[in-house]
Amino acid sequence: MGRVKRTRRSQPKPFPFIATGAIIGLIVFGVISMVGPDRNEGYGITYDPGAALGYMSVLGLCVGALVGAVVVALLTYRR
C-alpha cells in the first residue's frame, strides 16, 4: 500500500493580526476623539482633551485587538 502525501495547510500567525487590529483601533478611536463632537455640553463636566484621547486610545487598542483575534479565529476555523 502506498502512502498518500498530504500537504499541511499553513496557519496564520495570530500576533500580527492582533497587533494590526490594535494599531488600527488606536488610530481610528484617536481620530474620533480628536475630531468628534463635544459631548460635555449640558452636563457641567469638562474633560481635558488629552485625557479623552488617552481613554479613547486605550479603548481603541482593546477593541482593535479583539477584532483582530476574531479574524484569526475565523481564518483558522476548519469545518
Sine and cosine of phi, psi and omega as CSV:
sin_phi,cos_phi,sin_psi,cos_psi,sin_omega,cos_omega
0.00,0.00,0.74,-0.67,0.00,-1.00
-1.00,0.05,0.51,-0.86,0.05,-1.00
-1.00,0.05,0.65,-0.76,0.06,-1.00
-1.00,-0.02,0.83,-0.56,-0.02,-1.00
-1.00,0.07,0.85,-0.52,0.00,-1.00
-0.97,-0.25,0.68,-0.74,0.10,-0.99
-1.00,-0.08,0.67,-0.74,0.00,-1.00
-0.99,0.11,0.69,-0.72,0.07,-1.00
-0.98,0.19,0.80,-0.61,-0.04,-1.00
-0.95,0.32,0.64,-0.77,0.01,-1.00
-0.99,-0.13,0.67,-0.74,0.07,-1.00
-0.94,0.35,0.57,-0.82,0.03,-1.00
-0.99,0.17,0.75,-0.66,-0.11,-0.99
-0.95,0.31,-0.54,0.84,-0.11,-0.99
-0.87,0.49,-0.70,0.71,0.01,-1.00
-0.88,0.48,-0.59,0.81,0.03,-1.00
-0.92,0.39,-0.69,0.72,-0.02,-1.00
-0.92,0.39,-0.68,0.74,0.00,-1.00
-0.91,0.41,-0.67,0.74,0.03,-1.00
-0.90,0.44,-0.67,0.74,0.06,-1.00
-0.88,0.47,-0.64,0.77,0.01,-1.00
-0.91,0.41,-0.66,0.75,0.00,-1.00
-0.92,0.39,-0.68,0.73,0.03,-1.00
-0.90,0.44,-0.67,0.74,0.05,-1.00
-0.88,0.47,-0.65,0.76,0.05,-1.00
-0.86,0.50,-0.72,0.69,-0.02,-1.00
-0.92,0.40,-0.74,0.68,-0.05,-1.00
-0.90,0.44,-0.74,0.68,-0.03,-1.00
-0.94,0.34,-0.54,0.84,0.08,-1.00
-0.90,0.43,-0.68,0.73,0.03,-1.00
-0.91,0.41,-0.66,0.75,0.03,-1.00
-0.88,0.48,-0.65,0.76,0.00,-1.00
-0.91,0.42,-0.62,0.78,-0.05,-1.00
-0.98,0.19,-0.57,0.82,-0.12,-0.99
-0.98,-0.18,-0.36,0.93,-0.10,-0.99
-0.89,0.46,0.20,-0.98,-0.03,-1.00
-0.93,0.36,0.38,-0.93,0.04,-1.00
-0.98,0.19,0.93,-0.37,-0.06,-1.00
-1.00,-0.04,0.03,1.00,-0.06,-1.00
-1.00,0.09,-0.16,0.99,-0.06,-1.00
-0.92,0.39,0.75,-0.66,0.07,-1.00
1.00,-0.05,-0.16,0.99,-0.03,-1.00
-0.95,-0.30,-0.23,0.97,-0.02,-1.00
0.95,0.30,0.30,0.95,0.00,-1.00
-0.91,-0.42,0.73,-0.69,0.06,-1.00
-0.84,-0.53,0.74,-0.67,0.05,-1.00
-0.93,-0.37,0.60,-0.80,0.11,-0.99
-0.92,0.39,0.72,-0.70,0.00,-1.00
-0.85,0.53,-0.52,0.85,0.05,-1.00
-0.92,0.40,-0.61,0.79,0.03,-1.00
-0.92,0.38,-0.67,0.75,0.04,-1.00
-0.89,0.45,-0.65,0.76,0.04,-1.00
-0.89,0.45,-0.65,0.76,0.02,-1.00
-0.90,0.45,-0.73,0.68,0.02,-1.00
-0.89,0.45,-0.70,0.71,0.00,-1.00
-0.92,0.40,-0.57,0.82,0.02,-1.00
-0.92,0.40,-0.69,0.72,0.03,-1.00
-0.90,0.43,-0.67,0.75,0.06,-1.00
-0.88,0.47,-0.66,0.75,0.03,-1.00
-0.90,0.44,-0.64,0.77,0.06,-1.00
-0.87,0.50,-0.72,0.69,-0.03,-1.00
-0.92,0.40,-0.73,0.68,-0.02,-1.00
-0.91,0.42,-0.68,0.73,0.00,-1.00
-0.90,0.44,-0.66,0.75,0.04,-1.00
-0.90,0.43,-0.63,0.78,0.04,-1.00
-0.90,0.43,-0.69,0.73,0.03,-1.00
-0.90,0.45,-0.67,0.75,0.05,-1.00
-0.88,0.48,-0.64,0.77,0.03,-1.00
-0.91,0.41,-0.62,0.79,0.04,-1.00
-0.91,0.41,-0.65,0.76,0.03,-1.00
-0.89,0.47,-0.69,0.73,0.04,-1.00
-0.89,0.45,-0.66,0.75,0.01,-1.00
-0.89,0.46,-0.63,0.77,0.02,-1.00
-0.94,0.33,-0.57,0.82,0.01,-1.00
-0.96,0.29,-0.49,0.87,-0.02,-1.00
-1.00,-0.05,-0.06,1.00,-0.02,-1.00
-0.94,0.35,0.74,-0.67,0.07,-1.00
-0.89,-0.46,0.62,-0.78,0.00,-1.00
-1.00,0.07,0.00,0.00,0.00,0.00
